């Protein structure tokens, strides 16, 4: 099993932006020293949710110069907010700079505030995402002698006469899909892509038995992938990076200590979510939509789905279920929420205990 860091630390205002950026670089350095394999970033704008995520490609390039041994992933790039030509160029360039160690998760989901900031109709994002990805595919496949790639949709238009430069390191950079429904699960398998497999089915965000939901989706994806006729190396690469995610990973010496410490962190996190929600509600009015309120992250239901916490022994036992299924990558947020003193202490404690007393149990199999 691979182990990856999820960079989702919040900035509560302009005065914290640089401190968060510096802390994230230190976090990645520490994770690399402890044996983590990859770093994943979201793609977010305006609210302070992961301030580096205003341009995660640029931040990944900065990190890759420091830590070339790591893989660099995105969970996920919000495709409707990107011009398809620039998206293809940035993906190809980062693929070269990392020798092909790029995992580009793609999706259409975003918030109204982010959409209107880019002049994109929030209600058009799903269709625009599909159209942009089709354009990106044609651009990456184009040779200089081919006819120009001409494109036009509701938001972008143009023609590329020559090619995307530089060419990617891989024939096609590794892209990942969110396997949220049977249709998206089967699409990821058909394309030979690694998948982000969820432990809930939309719109149910708090199932009673999240592992059972995950196992059903993962089994559907793996069966479809292996039946799709891909070469064995494509199947192996896809399974190697098929991902299960946790927003919060917190490890302490005992289960009771982990529970109490996590509750403090989640109360701090919830305050940032509620602050961001005020701006999103204002943007909903401009966009003509009315979305539901955010889930309360302090509840047992939210923790059951989104958090991995406990003693090293408890965390190991929980992860063993996913490892036994064949999950290739565990993506965890070890430094989520605002950068408080409690957050800094908890991050160092969790990283150390996880690396020293959890990860070794899953390295033997690899």
FENMO-V306662 format. One record per residue. BURIAL is b if it has 9 or more other ideal C-beta (glycine too) atoms within 8 Angstrom, else e. Layout:
BEGIN
burial->BURIAL
burial->BURIAL
END
This chain:
BEGIN
burial->b
burial->b
burial->b
burial->b
burial->b
burial->b
burial->b
burial->b
burial->b
burial->b
burial->b
burial->e
burial->e
burial->e
burial->e
burial->b
burial->b
burial->e
burial->b
burial->b
burial->b
burial->e
burial->b
burial->b
burial->b
burial->e
burial->b
burial->b
burial->b
burial->b
burial->b
burial->b
burial->e
burial->b
burial->e
burial->b
burial->b
burial->b
burial->b
burial->b
burial->b
burial->b
burial->b
burial->b
burial->b
burial->e
burial->b
burial->b
burial->b
burial->b
burial->b
burial->b
burial->b
burial->e
burial->e
burial->b
burial->b
burial->e
burial->b
burial->b
burial->b
burial->b
burial->b
burial->b
burial->e
burial->b
burial->b
burial->e
burial->e
burial->b
burial->b
burial->b
burial->b
burial->b
burial->b
burial->b
burial->b
burial->b
burial->b
burial->b
burial->b
burial->b
burial->e
burial->b
burial->b
burial->e
burial->b
burial->b
burial->b
burial->b
burial->b
burial->b
burial->b
burial->b
burial->b
burial->b
burial->b
burial->b
burial->e
burial->b
burial->b
burial->b
burial->b
burial->b
burial->b
burial->b
burial->b
burial->b
burial->e
burial->b
burial->b
burial->b
burial->b
burial->b
burial->b
burial->b
burial->e
burial->b
burial->e
burial->b
burial->e
burial->b
burial->e
burial->b
burial->b
burial->e
burial->e
burial->b
burial->b
burial->b
burial->b
burial->b
burial->b
burial->e
burial->b
burial->b
burial->e
burial->b
burial->b
burial->b
burial->e
burial->b
burial->e
burial->e
burial->e
burial->e
burial->e
burial->e
burial->b
burial->e
burial->b
burial->e
burial->b
burial->e
burial->e
burial->b
burial->e
burial->e
burial->e
burial->b
burial->e
burial->e
burial->e
burial->b
burial->e
burial->e
burial->e
burial->b
burial->e
burial->e
burial->e
burial->e
burial->b
burial->b
burial->b
burial->b
burial->b
burial->b
burial->b
burial->e
burial->e
burial->e
burial->e
burial->b
burial->b
burial->b
burial->b
burial->b
burial->b
burial->e
burial->e
burial->b
burial->b
burial->b
burial->b
burial->b
burial->b
burial->b
burial->b
burial->b
burial->b
burial->e
burial->e
burial->e
burial->e
burial->b
burial->b
burial->e
burial->e
burial->b
burial->b
burial->e
burial->b
burial->b
burial->b
burial->e
burial->b
burial->b
burial->b
burial->b
burial->b
burial->b
burial->e
burial->b
burial->b
burial->e
burial->e
burial->b
burial->e
burial->b
burial->e
burial->e
burial->e
burial->b
burial->b
burial->e
burial->b
burial->b
burial->b
burial->b
burial->b
burial->b
burial->b
burial->b
burial->b
burial->b
burial->b
burial->b
burial->b
burial->b
burial->b
burial->b
burial->e
burial->e
burial->b
burial->e
burial->b
burial->b
burial->b
burial->e
burial->b
burial->b
burial->b
burial->b
burial->b
burial->b
burial->b
burial->b
burial->b
burial->b
burial->b
burial->b
burial->b
burial->b
burial->e
burial->b
burial->b
burial->e
burial->b
burial->b
burial->e
burial->b
burial->b
burial->b
burial->e
burial->e
burial->b
burial->e
burial->e
burial->e
burial->e
burial->e
burial->e
burial->e
burial->e
burial->e
burial->b
burial->e
burial->b
burial->e
burial->e
burial->b
burial->b
burial->b
burial->b
burial->b
burial->b
burial->b
burial->b
burial->b
burial->b
burial->b
burial->e
burial->b
burial->b
burial->b
burial->e
burial->b
burial->b
burial->b
burial->b
burial->b
burial->b
burial->e
burial->b
burial->e
burial->b
burial->b
burial->b
burial->b
burial->b
burial->b
burial->b
burial->b
burial->b
burial->b
burial->b
burial->b
burial->b
burial->e
burial->e
burial->b
burial->b
burial->b
burial->e
burial->b
burial->b
burial->b
burial->b
burial->b
burial->b
burial->b
burial->b
burial->b
burial->b
burial->b
burial->e
burial->b
burial->b
burial->e
burial->b
burial->b
burial->e
burial->e
burial->e
burial->e
END
